Amino acid sequence: MEPNYEFYSNYACDFFPCHYGQNKEDFNCLFCYCPLYSYADCPGSPRYQKGRSGKTFKDCSNCTFPHKPENYERIVEILSERA
């Protein structure tokens, strides 16, 4: 896949790919930090866990939603709706 404004892979990153078991050629690094992290109802597959302090936190370590090229438009749509 050719790099463009919707897709970017950082093969030089020490953590690439940050989610193992993914196809490296189709792994989108554009949303390295997921812009949907702060939304409890994001379309990804987060887990919610309790930390040592007893506070609940969102664990997205197994979520690959923002890294799939076909989800770029959906992410932009969600951000536009909530802006």
DSSP file (Angstrom, degrees, kcal/mol; ACC not computed):
  #  RESIDUE AA STRUCTURE BP1 BP2  ACC     N-H-->O    O-->H-N    N-H-->O    O-->H-N    TCO  KAPPA ALPHA  PHI   PSI    X-CA   Y-CA   Z-CA
    1    1 A M              0   0    0      0, 0.0     0, 0.0     0, 0.0     0, 0.0   0.000 360.0 360.0 360.0 130.8    0.0    0.0    0.0
    2    2 A E        -     0   0    0      1,-0.1     2,-0.1     6,-0.1     5,-0.1  -0.526 360.0-107.6 -75.0 137.3    1.4    3.4   -1.0
    3    3 A P        +     0   0    0      0, 0.0     2,-0.3     0, 0.0     5,-0.2  -0.410  55.5 145.2 -63.0 139.6    1.8    6.0    1.8
    4    4 A N  B >   -A    7   0A   0      3,-2.1     3,-0.9    -2,-0.1     0, 0.0  -0.866  66.8 -69.9-156.5-170.9   -0.7    8.8    1.6
    5    5 A Y  T 3  S+     0   0    0     -2,-0.3     3,-0.1     1,-0.2     0, 0.0   0.697 131.6  45.7 -67.8 -16.1   -2.7   11.1    4.0
    6    6 A E  T 3  S+     0   0    0      1,-0.2     2,-0.4    24,-0.0    -1,-0.2   0.571 117.2  39.3 -97.9 -11.9   -4.9    8.1    5.0
    7    7 A F  B <   +A    4   0A   0     -3,-0.9    -3,-2.1    -5,-0.1     2,-0.3  -0.998  54.3 160.6-146.7 136.7   -2.1    5.5    5.5
    8    8 A Y        -     0   0    0     -2,-0.4    21,-4.2    -5,-0.2    22,-0.6  -0.940  15.0-163.9-155.1 132.3    1.4    5.5    6.9
    9    9 A S        -     0   0    0     -2,-0.3     2,-1.0    19,-0.2     3,-0.1  -0.980   8.7-155.5-118.3 129.2    3.7    2.7    8.2
   10   10 A N    >   +     0   0    0     -2,-0.5     3,-1.5     1,-0.2     6,-0.2  -0.733  18.4 171.8-103.4  83.4    6.7    3.5   10.2
   11   11 A Y  T 3  S+     0   0    0     -2,-1.0    -1,-0.2     1,-0.3     5,-0.1   0.718  75.6  61.6 -64.9 -20.9    8.9    0.5    9.6
   12   12 A A  T 3  S+     0   0    0     -3,-0.1    -1,-0.3     3,-0.0     2,-0.1   0.591  77.4 113.2 -82.1 -10.7   11.8    2.2   11.5
   13   13 A C    X   -     0   0    0     -3,-1.5     3,-1.4     1,-0.1    -3,-0.0  -0.382  69.8-136.0 -64.7 136.0    9.9    2.4   14.7
   14   14 A D  T 3  S+     0   0    0      1,-0.2    -1,-0.1    -2,-0.1    -3,-0.0   0.722 105.9  46.8 -62.7 -21.2   11.3    0.2   17.5
   15   15 A F  T 3  S+     0   0    0      4,-0.0    -1,-0.2     0, 0.0    -2,-0.1   0.357  85.7 165.0-103.8   3.9    7.8   -1.0   18.3
   16   16 A F  S <  S+     0   0    0     -3,-1.4     2,-0.1     1,-0.2     8,-0.1  -0.503  70.5  22.4 -74.6 132.6    6.6   -1.7   14.8
   17   17 A P  S    S-     0   0    0      0, 0.0    -1,-0.2     0, 0.0     4,-0.1   0.691  77.5-170.2 -78.9 144.1    4.1   -3.3   14.7
   18   18 A C  S    S+     0   0    0      1,-0.2     2,-0.6     2,-0.1    -2,-0.1   0.664  79.9  54.6 -74.2 -15.4    2.9   -2.5   18.1
   19   19 A H  S >  S-     0   0    0     45,-0.1     3,-0.7    43,-0.0    -1,-0.2  -0.961  90.3-137.7-118.1 112.1    0.2   -5.2   17.9
   20   20 A Y  T 3  S+     0   0    0     -2,-0.6     3,-0.1     1,-0.2    -2,-0.1  -0.257  80.2  39.4 -72.7 154.2    1.7   -8.5   17.1
   21   21 A G  T 3  S+     0   0    0      1,-0.3     2,-0.3    -4,-0.1    -1,-0.2   0.529  86.4 126.3  87.2   7.0    0.2  -10.9   14.7
   22   22 A Q  S <  S-     0   0    0     -3,-0.7     2,-0.6    -5,-0.1    -1,-0.3  -0.682  72.3-101.0 -98.7 152.4   -0.8   -8.2   12.3
   23   23 A N    >   -     0   0    0     -2,-0.3     3,-0.9     1,-0.2     4,-0.2  -0.606  29.5-151.5 -70.3 116.2    0.1   -8.0    8.6
   24   24 A K  G >  S+     0   0    0     -2,-0.6     3,-0.9     1,-0.2    -1,-0.2   0.812  91.4  58.0 -63.6 -31.9    3.0   -5.5    8.4
   25   25 A E  G 3  S+     0   0    0      1,-0.2    -1,-0.2     3,-0.0    -2,-0.1   0.777 114.2  37.4 -70.6 -25.9    2.2   -4.3    4.9
   26   26 A D  G <  S+     0   0    0     -3,-0.9     2,-0.7     2,-0.1    -1,-0.2   0.198  85.7 120.1-109.1  13.9   -1.4   -3.2    5.9
   27   27 A F    <   -     0   0    0     -3,-0.9     2,-0.6    -4,-0.2    41,-0.2  -0.726  52.4-150.9 -88.4 114.9   -0.5   -1.9    9.4
   28   28 A N        +     0   0    0     39,-3.0     3,-0.3    -2,-0.7   -19,-0.2  -0.751  19.5 178.8 -91.6 118.3   -1.4    1.8    9.6
   29   29 A C    >   +     0   0    0    -21,-4.2     3,-1.2    -2,-0.6   -20,-0.2   0.398  56.8 102.4 -94.1   0.5    0.7    3.8   12.0
   30   30 A L  T 3  S+     0   0    0    -22,-0.6     2,-0.6     1,-0.3     3,-0.3   0.887  88.1  39.8 -53.7 -42.9   -1.1    7.1   11.2
   31   31 A F  T 3  S+     0   0    0     35,-0.4    -1,-0.3    -3,-0.3    -3,-0.1  -0.462  71.2 153.0-103.9  59.0   -3.1    6.8   14.5
   32   32 A C  S <  S+     0   0    0     -3,-1.2     2,-0.7    -2,-0.6    -1,-0.2   0.933  78.3  40.4 -53.2 -49.2   -0.2    5.6   16.6
   33   33 A Y  S    S-     0   0    0     -3,-0.3    -1,-0.2    -4,-0.1    -4,-0.0  -0.923 106.8-121.3 -97.5 116.8   -2.0    7.2   19.6
   34   34 A C    >   -     0   0    0     -2,-0.7     3,-1.5     1,-0.2     4,-0.2  -0.381  12.6-152.3 -65.0 123.4   -5.6    6.4   19.0
   35   35 A P  T 3  S+     0   0    0      0, 0.0     3,-0.3     0, 0.0    -1,-0.2   0.571  95.2  59.8 -71.3  -6.6   -7.7    9.6   18.8
   36   36 A L  T >  S+     0   0    0      1,-0.2     3,-1.9     2,-0.1     6,-0.2   0.363  71.7 104.3 -99.7   3.8  -10.7    7.6   20.1
   37   37 A Y  T <  S+     0   0    0     -3,-1.5    -1,-0.2     1,-0.3     5,-0.1   0.856  77.2  53.7 -54.7 -39.0   -9.0    6.6   23.4
   38   38 A S  T 3  S+     0   0    0     -3,-0.3     2,-0.6    -4,-0.2    -1,-0.3   0.564  91.2  90.0 -76.9  -6.5  -11.0    9.1   25.5
   39   39 A Y    X   -     0   0    0     -3,-1.9     3,-1.0     1,-0.1    -3,-0.0  -0.810  60.7-160.0 -95.7 122.5  -14.3    7.7   24.2
   40   40 A A  T 3  S+     0   0    0     -2,-0.6    -1,-0.1     1,-0.3    -2,-0.0   0.806  92.5  51.2 -67.3 -28.7  -15.9    4.9   26.2
   41   41 A D  T 3  S+     0   0    0      2,-0.0    -1,-0.3    -5,-0.0    -2,-0.0  -0.146  77.3 148.5-103.7  39.3  -18.0    3.9   23.3
   42   42 A C    <   -     0   0    0     -3,-1.0    -5,-0.0    -6,-0.2    -6,-0.0  -0.310  56.5-119.9 -68.0 158.0  -15.3    3.6   20.6
   43   43 A P  S    S+     0   0    0      0, 0.0    -1,-0.1     0, 0.0    -2,-0.0   0.459  85.3  91.1 -81.4   1.1  -15.8    1.0   17.9
   44   44 A G  S    S-     0   0    0     -8,-0.1    19,-0.0    19,-0.1    16,-0.0   0.150  88.9-100.6 -78.0-159.9  -12.6   -0.8   18.8
   45   45 A S        +     0   0    0     15,-0.1    17,-0.2     2,-0.0    -1,-0.0  -0.449  52.6 162.5-126.8  60.1  -12.2   -3.7   21.2
   46   46 A P        -     0   0    0      0, 0.0     2,-0.4     0, 0.0    14,-0.2  -0.319  28.1-141.0 -75.9 162.3  -10.8   -2.2   24.4
   47   47 A R  E     -B   59   0B   0     12,-2.5    12,-3.6    -2,-0.0     2,-0.5  -0.920  10.1-139.4-116.2 148.9  -10.9   -4.0   27.8
   48   48 A Y  E     +B   58   0B   0     -2,-0.4     2,-0.3    10,-0.2    10,-0.2  -0.946  28.3 174.0-111.7 127.8  -11.6   -2.1   31.0
   49   49 A Q  E     -B   57   0B   0      8,-2.5     8,-3.2    -2,-0.5     2,-0.5  -0.894  31.8-116.0-131.6 158.2   -9.5   -3.1   34.0
   50   50 A K  E     -B   56   0B   0     -2,-0.3     6,-0.2     6,-0.2     5,-0.1  -0.828  30.8-145.9 -95.2 131.9   -9.0   -1.9   37.6
   51   51 A G    >   -     0   0    0      4,-3.2     3,-1.6    -2,-0.5    -1,-0.0  -0.203  36.1 -88.2 -83.6-178.9   -5.6   -0.6   38.4
   52   52 A R  T 3  S+     0   0    0      1,-0.3    -1,-0.1     2,-0.1    -2,-0.0   0.810 128.6  56.2 -61.0 -30.7   -3.7   -0.9   41.7
   53   53 A S  T 3  S-     0   0    0      2,-0.1    -1,-0.3     1,-0.1     3,-0.1   0.582 119.1-110.8 -78.9  -9.0   -5.4    2.3   42.9
   54   54 A G  S <  S+     0   0    0     -3,-1.6     2,-0.2     1,-0.4    -2,-0.1   0.320  76.8 131.0  95.1  -7.9   -8.8    0.8   42.2
   55   55 A K        -     0   0    0     -5,-0.1    -4,-3.2     1,-0.1    -1,-0.4  -0.551  58.9-121.0 -79.4 144.8   -9.5    3.1   39.3
   56   56 A T  E     -B   50   0B   0     -6,-0.2     2,-0.3    -2,-0.2    -6,-0.2  -0.665  32.8-174.6 -84.6 137.8  -10.8    1.7   36.1
   57   57 A F  E     -B   49   0B   0     -8,-3.2    -8,-2.5    -2,-0.3     2,-0.6  -0.942  27.7-111.9-132.6 157.3   -8.7    2.3   33.0
   58   58 A K  E     -B   48   0B   0     -2,-0.3     2,-0.7   -10,-0.2   -10,-0.2  -0.766  25.7-161.0 -90.6 122.5   -9.1    1.5   29.3
   59   59 A D  E     +B   47   0B   0    -12,-3.6   -12,-2.5    -2,-0.6     3,-0.3  -0.913  18.6 167.8-108.4 110.4   -6.7   -1.1   28.0
   60   60 A C    >   +     0   0    0     -2,-0.7     3,-1.8   -14,-0.2    -1,-0.1   0.164  40.1 115.8-105.8  16.5   -6.4   -1.0   24.2
   61   61 A S  T 3  S+     0   0    0      1,-0.3    -1,-0.2   -14,-0.1    -2,-0.0   0.738  83.1  40.7 -63.2 -22.7   -3.3   -3.2   23.9
   62   62 A N  T 3  S+     0   0    0     -3,-0.3     2,-0.5   -17,-0.2    -1,-0.3   0.335  93.8 102.9-104.1   6.2   -5.3   -5.9   22.0
   63   63 A C    <   +     0   0    0     -3,-1.8   -19,-0.1     1,-0.1    -3,-0.0  -0.775  35.9 170.8 -94.6 129.4   -7.3   -3.4   19.8
   64   64 A T    >>  +     0   0    0     -2,-0.5     3,-1.3     1,-0.1     4,-0.5   0.257  43.6 113.4-116.4   9.2   -6.2   -2.9   16.2
   65   65 A F  G >4 S+     0   0    0      1,-0.3     3,-1.3     2,-0.2     6,-0.2   0.897  79.1  45.5 -51.1 -50.4   -9.1   -0.8   15.0
   66   66 A P  G 34 S+     0   0    0      0, 0.0   -35,-0.4     0, 0.0    -1,-0.3   0.655 109.4  58.5 -71.6 -11.2   -7.1    2.4   14.4
   67   67 A H  G <4 S+     0   0    0     -3,-1.3   -39,-3.0   -37,-0.1    -2,-0.2   0.438  82.0  94.3 -97.3  -0.8   -4.4    0.4   12.6
   68   68 A K  S X< S-     0   0    0     -3,-1.3     3,-2.3    -4,-0.5     4,-0.3  -0.829  72.0-141.4 -93.8 123.6   -6.6   -1.1    9.9
   69   69 A P  G >  S+     0   0    0      0, 0.0     3,-1.4     0, 0.0     4,-0.3   0.819  98.4  61.9 -53.4 -34.9   -6.5    1.1    6.7
   70   70 A E  G 3  S+     0   0    0      1,-0.2     4,-0.3     2,-0.1     3,-0.2   0.597  96.3  61.4 -70.5  -9.3  -10.2    0.5    6.0
   71   71 A N  G <> S+     0   0    0     -3,-2.3     4,-2.2    -6,-0.2    -1,-0.2   0.451  74.0  94.4 -96.6  -1.0  -11.1    2.2    9.4
   72   72 A Y  H <> S+     0   0    0     -3,-1.4     4,-2.3    -4,-0.3     5,-0.2   0.944  86.5  47.0 -54.9 -52.1   -9.6    5.6    8.5
   73   73 A E  H  > S+     0   0    0     -4,-0.3     4,-2.4     1,-0.2    -1,-0.2   0.881 111.1  52.0 -60.1 -40.1  -12.9    7.1    7.2
   74   74 A R  H  > S+     0   0    0     -4,-0.3     4,-2.4     2,-0.2    -1,-0.2   0.901 109.3  49.6 -65.0 -41.0  -14.8    5.8   10.2
   75   75 A I  H  X S+     0   0    0     -4,-2.2     4,-2.4     2,-0.2    -2,-0.2   0.934 112.1  47.4 -63.3 -46.2  -12.4    7.4   12.7
   76   76 A V  H  X S+     0   0    0     -4,-2.3     4,-2.3     1,-0.2    -2,-0.2   0.893 111.3  52.4 -62.1 -40.1  -12.6   10.7   10.9
   77   77 A E  H  X S+     0   0    0     -4,-2.4     4,-2.2    -5,-0.2    -2,-0.2   0.926 110.0  47.5 -61.4 -46.2  -16.4   10.5   10.9
   78   78 A I  H  X S+     0   0    0     -4,-2.4     4,-1.5     1,-0.2    -2,-0.2   0.919 112.9  48.4 -62.8 -44.4  -16.5    9.8   14.6
   79   79 A L  H  X S+     0   0    0     -4,-2.4     4,-0.6     1,-0.2    -1,-0.2   0.878 111.5  50.3 -64.4 -37.7  -14.2   12.7   15.3
   80   80 A S  H >< S+     0   0    0     -4,-2.3     3,-0.6     1,-0.2    -1,-0.2   0.884 108.5  52.4 -67.1 -39.2  -16.2   15.0   13.1
   81   81 A E  H 3< S+     0   0    0     -4,-2.2    -1,-0.2     1,-0.2    -2,-0.2   0.837 115.4  40.8 -64.8 -33.1  -19.4   14.1   14.8
   82   82 A R  H 3<        0   0    0     -4,-1.5    -1,-0.2     1,-0.2    -2,-0.2   0.418 360.0 360.0 -99.7   0.3  -18.0   14.8   18.2
   83   83 A A    <<        0   0    0     -3,-0.6    -1,-0.2    -4,-0.6    -2,-0.1   0.492 360.0 360.0 -74.2 360.0  -16.1   18.0   17.4
